[in-house]
Amino acid sequence: MDTFKKKEGSSPPQVWDLDSSLPFPCHPDHYVSNSFRPSFQPFSDYQRFFRIVYAPTFLQSFASDRRHMKNWNGNWIAPPPAHDPIVADVLLGLKVHLKV
């Protein structure tokens, strides 16, 4: 089930999901079939939606201040990574990428 067209001379598509237990990088077909389980149909009130964002735009505008790594009173849930937080050239915020 190859759902991706490859431009001649380009590298094969890859998914790098460091938050999953799947191997990485992996082919998008393997990733979708093992993470989103397309054979499982949710109730009609809960449909899957996907947004594809042009990588250079995402990399230029994505930032993470690590708030998601803290609990309700601001303490770290686990020690933060040693590297600096991700900062953006132009801060658009994730909500811009979520608008459908």
N, CA, C and O of each residue as an XYZ file, in Angstrom:
400
protein
N       0.848     -1.177      0.000
C       0.000      0.000      0.000
C       0.891      1.237      0.000
O       1.032      1.895      1.031
N       1.480      1.556     -1.115
C       2.335      2.735     -1.195
C       1.493      3.920     -1.625
O       1.076      4.004     -2.781
N       1.242      4.835     -0.704
C       0.367      5.971     -0.985
C       1.134      7.246     -1.283
O       0.533      8.315     -1.384
N       2.445      7.156     -1.426
C       3.265      8.339     -1.627
C       3.995      8.241     -2.955
O       4.570      7.201     -3.276
N       3.975      9.315     -3.724
C       4.726      9.361     -4.973
C       6.091      9.950     -4.684
O       6.227     10.912     -3.928
N       7.084      9.362     -5.290
C       8.456      9.802     -5.066
C       8.958     10.548     -6.286
O       8.858     10.053     -7.409
N       9.495     11.731     -6.070
C      10.114     12.488     -7.150
C      11.433     11.820     -7.484
O      12.192     11.446     -6.590
N      11.704     11.672     -8.766
C      12.921     10.989     -9.188
C      14.152     11.646     -8.572
O      14.317     12.865     -8.633
N      15.004     10.828     -7.983
C      16.224     11.327     -7.373
C      16.057     11.802     -5.936
O      17.048     12.139     -5.287
N      14.847     11.838     -5.429
C      14.652     12.292     -4.052
C      14.724     11.114     -3.095
O      14.562      9.962     -3.498
N      14.964     11.408     -1.842
C      15.018     10.342     -0.852
C      13.596      9.886     -0.523
O      12.647     10.650     -0.699
N      13.441      8.650     -0.048
C      12.095      8.158      0.267
C      11.498      8.936      1.444
O      12.234      9.426      2.301
N      10.163      9.048      1.488
C       9.541      9.762      2.609
C       9.788      9.018      3.917
O       9.868      7.790      3.935
N       9.908      9.762      4.999
C      10.170      9.170      6.308
C       9.351      9.891      7.368
O       9.074     11.085      7.258
N       8.973      9.143      8.391
C       8.314      9.724      9.560
C       9.245      9.533     10.748
O       9.730      8.433     11.012
N       9.479     10.628     11.452
C      10.311     10.601     12.660
C       9.414     10.978     13.828
O       9.212     12.162     14.097
N       8.878      9.994     14.518
C       8.028     10.260     15.675
C       8.731      9.704     16.899
O       8.655      8.509     17.185
N       9.407     10.571     17.610
C      10.183     10.140     18.769
C       9.303      9.844     19.973
O       9.783      9.321     20.979
N       8.010     10.177     19.879
C       7.092      9.916     20.987
C       6.356      8.588     20.838
O       5.576      8.223     21.717
N       6.580      7.872     19.766
C       5.913      6.586     19.591
C       6.901      5.462     19.874
O       8.101      5.698     20.019
N       6.393      4.255     19.951
C       7.273      3.105     20.156
C       7.648      2.461     18.824
O       8.298      1.415     18.803
N       7.245      3.075     17.716
C       7.594      2.564     16.397
C       9.049      2.883     16.090
O       9.610      3.823     16.652
N       9.667      2.103     15.198
C      11.044      2.418     14.833
C      11.086      3.738     14.067
O      10.111      4.114     13.417
N      12.187      4.420     14.142
C      12.298      5.654     13.372
C      13.680      5.746     12.756
O      14.665      5.311     13.353
N      13.752      6.308     11.570
C      12.590      6.727     10.789
C      11.859      5.511     10.237
O      12.433      4.425     10.147
N      10.604      5.689      9.871
C       9.877      4.607      9.229
C       9.082      5.168      8.052
O       8.837      6.371      7.964
N       8.695      4.289      7.172
C       7.937      4.691      5.996
C       6.545      5.159      6.438
O       5.974      4.581      7.363
N       5.996      6.182      5.802
C       4.674      6.694      6.200
C       3.570      5.640      6.213
O       2.705      5.679      7.087
N       3.575      4.704      5.270
C       2.543      3.655      5.277
C       2.615      2.818      6.550
O       1.591      2.511      7.161
N       3.830      2.453      6.943
C       4.016      1.679      8.177
C       3.554      2.504      9.390
O       2.886      1.993     10.289
N       3.919      3.765      9.389
C       3.555      4.639     10.501
C       2.033      4.768     10.638
O       1.490      4.607     11.731
N       1.358      5.055      9.539
C      -0.098      5.235      9.584
C      -0.798      3.948      9.993
O      -1.687      3.976     10.845
N      -0.417      2.830      9.409
C      -1.114      1.580      9.716
C      -0.877      1.104     11.144
O      -1.699      0.378     11.704
N       0.260      1.516     11.743
C       0.552      1.060     13.098
C       0.276      2.082     14.192
O       0.231      1.721     15.368
N       0.094      3.332     13.837
C      -0.177      4.332     14.869
C      -1.624      4.822     14.833
O      -2.238      5.013     15.882
N      -2.170      5.026     13.632
C      -3.539      5.526     13.531
C      -4.555      4.411     13.344
O      -5.758      4.637     13.468
N      -4.082      3.228     13.050
C      -4.938      2.053     12.882
C      -6.151      2.362     12.004
O      -7.270      2.433     12.512
N      -5.952      2.546     10.701
C      -7.057      2.899      9.815
C      -8.157      1.849      9.767
O      -9.287      2.166      9.394
N      -7.854      0.605     10.135
C      -8.901     -0.422     10.136
C      -9.892     -0.212     11.279
O     -11.010     -0.724     11.226
N      -9.497      0.532     12.309
C     -10.391      0.840     13.419
C     -11.206      2.077     13.052
O     -10.638      3.141     12.804
N     -12.511      1.949     13.014
C     -13.387      3.066     12.668
C     -14.008      3.641     13.938
O     -14.791      2.964     14.603
N     -13.667      4.880     14.279
C     -14.264      5.497     15.461
C     -15.738      5.835     15.193
O     -16.198      5.805     14.052
N     -16.458      6.153     16.263
C     -17.836      6.586     16.108
C     -17.879      7.788     15.172
O     -16.898      8.523     15.055
N     -19.007      7.987     14.512
C     -19.109      9.051     13.514
C     -18.859     10.443     14.111
O     -18.474     11.355     13.380
N     -19.066     10.625     15.404
C     -18.788     11.912     16.045
C     -17.291     12.190     16.166
O     -16.891     13.328     16.409
N     -16.465     11.164     16.000
C     -15.022     11.294     16.201
C     -14.286     10.863     14.943
O     -13.836      9.722     14.843
N     -14.165     11.754     14.003
C     -13.457     11.458     12.765
C     -12.024     11.976     12.839
O     -11.738     12.947     13.539
N     -11.144     11.325     12.119
C      -9.744     11.739     12.085
C      -9.558     12.869     11.070
O     -10.133     12.848      9.982
N      -8.755     13.840     11.446
C      -8.388     14.926     10.545
C      -6.879     15.076     10.569
O      -6.248     14.931     11.616
N      -6.312     15.361      9.429
C      -4.875     15.530      9.325
C      -4.576     16.853      8.645
O      -5.302     17.284      7.749
N      -3.526     17.476      9.070
C      -3.077     18.723      8.456
C      -1.628     18.515      8.039
O      -0.794     18.098      8.843
N      -1.340     18.803      6.794
C       0.028     18.736      6.307
C       0.537     20.162      6.218
O      -0.078     21.018      5.583
N       1.664     20.403      6.860
C       2.253     21.737      6.899
C       3.584     21.690      6.158
O       4.394     20.788      6.373
N       3.799     22.659      5.295
C       5.047     22.775      4.558
C       6.197     22.871      5.561
O       6.208     23.768      6.404
N       7.152     21.963      5.480
C       8.201     21.841      6.496
C       8.968     23.131      6.758
O       9.155     23.476      7.924
N       9.424     23.867      5.740
C      10.157     25.111      6.039
C       9.315     26.124      6.826
O       9.837     26.817      7.699
N       8.025     26.211      6.523
C       7.151     27.127      7.261
C       7.025     26.680      8.714
O       7.098     27.497      9.631
N       6.837     25.381      8.916
C       6.710     24.852     10.275
C       7.994     25.092     11.061
O       7.951     25.547     12.204
N       9.131     24.789     10.451
C      10.404     24.948     11.165
C      10.710     26.406     11.474
O      11.355     26.702     12.479
N      10.259     27.313     10.630
C      10.499     28.735     10.853
C       9.595     29.287     11.945
O       9.967     30.234     12.638
N       8.391     28.695     12.107
C       7.401     29.291     13.004
C       7.104     28.479     14.255
O       6.344     28.945     15.104
N       7.662     27.297     14.406
C       7.373     26.463     15.567
C       8.305     26.808     16.720
O       9.501     27.027     16.527
N       7.739     26.852     17.914
C       8.533     27.063     19.125
C       7.928     26.246     20.253
O       6.746     25.904     20.219
N       8.731     25.940     21.236
C       8.238     25.215     22.406
C       8.861     25.820     23.657
O      10.081     25.801     23.821
N       8.030     26.350     24.528
C       8.548     26.917     25.775
C       8.531     25.885     26.909
O       8.821     26.205     28.062
N       8.190     24.652     26.560
C       8.208     23.504     27.476
C       7.114     23.554     28.550
O       7.207     22.836     29.546
N       6.093     24.377     28.370
C       4.988     24.389     29.347
C       4.346     23.020     29.507
O       3.912     22.657     30.600
N       4.285     22.253     28.409
C       3.661     20.933     28.461
C       4.453     19.958     29.334
O       3.964     18.869     29.633
N       5.648     20.325     29.740
C       6.481     19.451     30.557
C       6.395     19.776     32.055
O       7.129     19.212     32.866
N       5.490     20.688     32.402
C       5.336     21.075     33.808
C       3.950     20.714     34.314
O       2.998     20.613     33.540
N       3.849     20.521     35.616
C       2.543     20.208     36.189
C       1.767     21.496     36.471
O       2.223     22.586     36.124
N       0.627     21.375     37.082
C      -0.289     22.507     37.299
C       0.329     23.652     38.094
O      -0.063     24.805     37.918
N       1.293     23.349     38.971
C       1.892     24.436     39.763
C       3.282     24.859     39.273
O       4.022     25.532     39.990
N       3.628     24.456     38.041
C       4.856     24.940     37.416
C       6.102     24.122     37.671
O       7.184     24.509     37.229
N       5.989     23.001     38.371
C       7.154     22.137     38.615
C       7.341     21.159     37.464
O       6.372     20.713     36.849
N       8.593     20.832     37.182
C       8.884     19.886     36.108
C       8.301     18.521     36.431
O       8.433     18.039     37.556
N       7.663     17.900     35.463
C       7.158     16.532     35.614
C       8.345     15.571     35.552
O       8.383     14.576     36.275
N       9.296     15.872     34.699
C      10.553     15.134     34.572
C      11.624     16.178     34.252
O      11.291     17.268     33.786
N      12.887     15.873     34.489
C      13.921     16.858     34.184
C      13.857     17.268     32.712
O      13.692     16.408     31.846
N      13.984     18.553     32.414
C      13.934     18.997     31.022
C      15.198     18.586     30.278
O      16.219     18.304     30.904
N      15.139     18.549     28.948
C      16.339     18.229     28.170
C      17.434     19.263     28.417
O      17.150     20.404     28.784
N      18.664     18.864     28.216
C      19.800     19.763     28.449
C      19.876     20.871     27.398
O      20.410     21.946     27.672
N      19.345     20.618     26.193
C      19.432     21.633     25.136
C      18.419     22.749     25.374
O      17.427     22.571     26.082
N      18.690     23.895     24.770
C      17.802     25.051     24.913
C      16.436     24.769     24.299
O      16.323     23.941     23.395
N      15.393     25.452     24.783
C      14.067     25.297     24.169
C      14.101     25.726     22.698
O      14.951     26.517     22.290
N      13.173     25.196     21.921
C      13.074     25.537     20.501
C      12.475     26.928     20.375
O      11.417     27.210     20.937
N      13.152     27.788     19.640
C      12.641     29.138     19.402
C      12.370     29.298     17.908
O      12.926     28.570     17.085
N      11.515     30.252     17.569
C      11.110     30.448     16.181
C      11.613     31.785     15.653
O      11.796     32.745     16.401
N      11.832     31.818     14.326
C      12.173     33.084     13.672
C      10.961     34.012     13.682
O      11.068     35.200     13.986
N       9.801     33.437     13.341
C       8.531     34.169     13.310
C       7.558     33.359     14.137
O       7.192     32.253     13.739
N       7.133     33.870     15.263
C       6.275     33.101     16.144
C       4.823     33.177     15.691
O       4.135     34.169     15.933
N       4.362     32.107     15.026
C       2.969     32.022     14.601
C       2.154     31.221     15.608
O       0.947     31.423     15.744
N       2.803     30.335     16.293
C       2.098     29.490     17.249
C       1.486     28.278     16.575
O       1.188     28.300     15.381
N       1.304     27.237     17.340
C       0.762     25.994     16.820
C      -0.677     26.158     16.352
O      -1.102     25.462     15.430
N      -1.436     27.062     16.963
C      -2.841     27.229     16.581
C      -3.002     27.603     15.114
O      -3.994     27.230     14.488
N      -2.043     28.332     14.560
C      -2.105     28.695     13.131
C      -2.075     27.433     12.281
O      -2.766     27.355     11.265
N      -1.287     26.450     12.682
C      -1.166     25.212     11.920
C      -2.379     24.302     12.141
O      -2.616     23.400     11.338
N      -3.131     24.514     13.184
C      -4.277     23.666     13.483
C      -5.559     24.101     12.806
O      -6.490     23.304     12.687
N      -5.634     25.354     12.354
C      -6.859     25.848     11.716
C      -7.139     25.032     10.467
O      -6.290     24.898      9.585
N      -8.344     24.493     10.411
C      -8.740     23.677      9.250
C      -9.738     24.440      8.418
O     -10.202     23.936      7.395
